[in-house]
């Protein structure tokens, strides 16, 4: 579904990503793990069209999206849940969710999508009239994921969904991601919590200083000798 070949990207004249090769197949969960500053967020932004691509190719479902603007990339079915959630704090939970269904196809089924999100995150239904800015950190993360699902994406990209959450809330968020994966939505997950990420992933890539340094099945990488010390700074 997603194919990245020899990608180099960055900010201004500074290259952050170097010779990136990555694939996400239909219906699988792929984890992108590495220490803070490894380039995970930049890679997701490059896929979404939000940073400068110097060279290489990004292809989604057979379409070259390397030079497309972000709104066209999203309209093709790629939803990006950014680090920090980026909600509209003065809007209600439901208003934030409805903003996710902005493409025509998603608007036609937004009532169905709302129920899907509320089934996945019952707490959001309880707080649907509450301002997003008054939610807890875990509730805001659920809302950010739910807003991404409102696009009816074929690929959902998540940037550090466990950041700043308690262990209990991390478990709840990853349980939700497992359920989303079972619904045949492909996932690309950038995450520092390697135990959770590799436990969920079908396959995984390890990043270090803007490069892919290891790749393989998630469970195999989880057991790889020295992985944490060599590449993740743990």
N, C-alpha and C positions, 0 to 999 in steps of 0.2 A: 504493500500500500504506500509506504513512505520509503523513498530511496534517496540517500545522500551520498554524493561521490566527490571526493577531493575538495571538500568545502573549506574555504578560507574566508573568515569574516571578522569584523571588529568595529571599532568606534573611531570616526575620523580617519586618520592615516595609520592607526595602530591596529595591527592584526592580533586578535585574541585566539582565534581558532585556526588550527593548522592541519591540513590534509585529513579532514574528517570523513570517514566512511561509516554509514549507519543505515540499518534497515528496520522497518517495523512492518510485520506481516498482518494480514487481515485477522482480527479477533485476538491478537496476542497482547500481552503486557510486557513492555521493554523498560527496564530501569537504566537510568543514567546516574552513576554514583561517582563520588569524588569529594575531596575536601573543599572547603570554602575557597572560592577563587579559581577553581579548576577549569571553569568555562561552561558549566552546565546551563546556567541561565542565559548566557550569550548564545548558546546553540539553540535553545528553544526560541529565543527572539529572532534568530536568523531564519528559522523555519517559518515563523510568523510574519516575516518581512519587516521587522522593526529595527534591524541593524544592517550596516553596510556589508554586502557580500562582495569580496574582491575577486574570487574565482571559484570554480566548482559548480555543482548542479544539485538542486533540490527538486525532486519529482514526487508528485502525489497522485496516486491512482492513474499513472500514465501521463499526467499533465505536468509540464515544466513550470514550476511556480517560483523559480529563482528570482525573477525580477518583478513579480506581481506585488501590488500594494497590499497591506494587511487586510483591508476589508474584502478584497477578492479572494484571498487565501482562506479567510474565515468562511466565506460563502460557499467554498468548495467542500466544507465539512471538517475543518480543523479548528477546534476550540482550545484556547490557551488560558489556563488558570494561573495567573502570575504570582510570583512571590509577593507577599504583603497584601494579597487579596484584592486590593483596588476596588472596593465597593463604593457606592454612593451613600454616605452616612446619613444624609438628611431625607432619604427615601425609605419607604418601608421594605420589609423583607420581600413581599410579593412584587412590589414595583421593581426592585433590583432583579428579581427573577424574570419578570416579563421583558425587561430590557435585553435579556440574553436571546430572546426569540425574535431577532430583528430581521432575519432573512425571510422571504415570502413563504418558503416551504415550512419553516419553523413556526411562523405566525399562524398558519392554517391548523396546526395541531397543538397550539400552546396550552389549551385546557387539559389535554391528555398529558402533555409534558409536565405541567404543574402537579398533577396527581402523581405522576411518576416520581418527581422530586420529593413531594411530601411523603410518599410511601417510603422512600429511601432515607429521608431525614424527617421523622415525625416532629422533632423539635421545631423545625422551620414552620410547619403548619400551625403549631401552637402559637408561634410568634409572628405570623404572617402580616399582622397589622402594626408590628413594632418597628421603630426606626432601626435601620441596620447599624448605625453608630452606637446603639445602646446594647448590642449583643456582646456576649463573651467572645474570647478569641476562638474557641472551638466552634461556636455557632457561626461566627463570621467565616471560618474556613468551610464549613458545610454550605453556607450560602454561596460562597465563591464557586465551589464545585457544582452546586445546583444551577447557578447561572450559566456555567459552561455547558451543562447538559441540556439547557433550554434551547440551545442552538441545534439540537439533534445531531451532534457531531458523529462522524465516522472515526475520527481520531481525537482523543482528549489528551492534551498535554498539561501536566501539572508540575509547577515549580515549587519545591520544598513545602508540600502540604502539611508536614508535621512540625514545621518550624514554630517554636514557642509554645507548643501544646504540652499538656501534662501527659504522662504515660497512658492514662485511661482514655483520654481524648484521642491520642495517637492510634490506639487500638480501634476506636470507633471509626475514625477516618479510614483506616486501612480495611476494616470490615466493609465499609461502603464501597471502596475501590474494588474489592473482590466481587461484590455484587454487580457493580457496573461492568466489570470484565466479563462476567457470566452473561450479561445482556448483549454481548457481541460488539461492544464498543472497544476499539483498540486504544491502548494506553501507552503514553510515553511519559515516564515519571522521573523527574530530576530530584534527587533526594540525598541528604547526608546521612540519614538513618539507614545504614546499609543492611542491618539485620531485617528490618521491616521490608525494605525495598527489594532485596534479593530473595526474601521469602515469598514475595508476591509475584516476582517477575518470571516470565517464561525464559527470557534471555536478558542479558545485561551487558552494559559497556562501562568500563572504568575510565574516567578522565583524569588527566594530570597536566597542568599548565597548558591547557588548550589542545591537548592531543588525546586520542583514544589509545590507551596503553594495554588494556586487556579486554577481552570479550568472550562470552560463553553463556551456557545455561545458568540461570540465577542460583540454583542450589549448588552447582559445582563451584562457582565463584565464592559463594558463602563459605565453602570449606577449603578454599585455596590457601595454602600455607603462606603466611606473611603478607596477605592482601592488605589488611588494615594498616600494618606498620609501613609497608612499602609505598602505598599509593594514597592512603586516606589520612595519614597523620594521626592515627589513633593508637 
